[in-house]
Amino acid sequence: MGELPLDINIQEPRWDQSTFLGRARHFFTVTDPRNLLLSAAQLEASRNIVQNYRAGVVTPGLTEDQLWRAKYVYDSAFHPDTGEKVVLIGRMSAQVPMNMTITGCMLTFYRQLGTAYVSATTGAVATALGLKSLTKHLPALVGRFVPFAAVAAANCINIPLMRQRELQVGIPVTDEAGQRLGHSVTAAKQGIFQVVVSRIGMAIPAMAVPPVIMDALEKKDFLKRRPWLGAPLQVGLVGFCLVFATPLCCALFPQRSSIRVSRLEPELSAQIREQNPSISEVYYNKGL
């Protein structure tokens, strides 16, 4: 077999990002928690393969599958702009185990909301405590969904706050070839909305399915005799849901989303039409 060609575009995802299936396969690979178990030597080897290939040097015996594997390992651990290794808990591959732990604990200890939400946003706390008071006289199963409402409220508040600069100055918009055309607040609002929807979508299976299962299991003698199993079982159920919900909800919208020029700010829209009359859509990175 001959040497691997140098025309494989590892700057882009391996699968077609214009389809949901392609985006789902991409994010299943990006968020794979097994990447957290890779050693420093394995991460360094993947970085060398990627950097050498980008420089026009093919590692002897390298196959296309091995190249793509190295690319995704590299992307999972190193910052795309600086090339620095990202702290373990900040990597995309840490999304599932980190959220599994946080969400599992929220669902397990949902009655202790005063303590559980000390570090949450004011909006999330208000939502959680308000709903808790409303559900005091309702079945216990209803109370188990209070954390989900709090998480949904937190996402609606926290994501726009974290990206408030984008809401002030906008985000870059480009043509199909990637040529920057300007900055748009309208595109930023659309991107933030998409991320909020995705984040809430991620929480739905993890915070809706385990409460129903746990409510049924806690009535069985098995758990009544072993109450200490409740917490790890809850966390495990959340983790199972997140393994699928995280990549599938990340894939709801294209990472490189588009917006019609006519929907942009009047000044930017006029500028683009004047300079590039043939352009009807522009593109932007929606974020994660």
Disulfide bonds with the S-S distance in Angstrom:
none
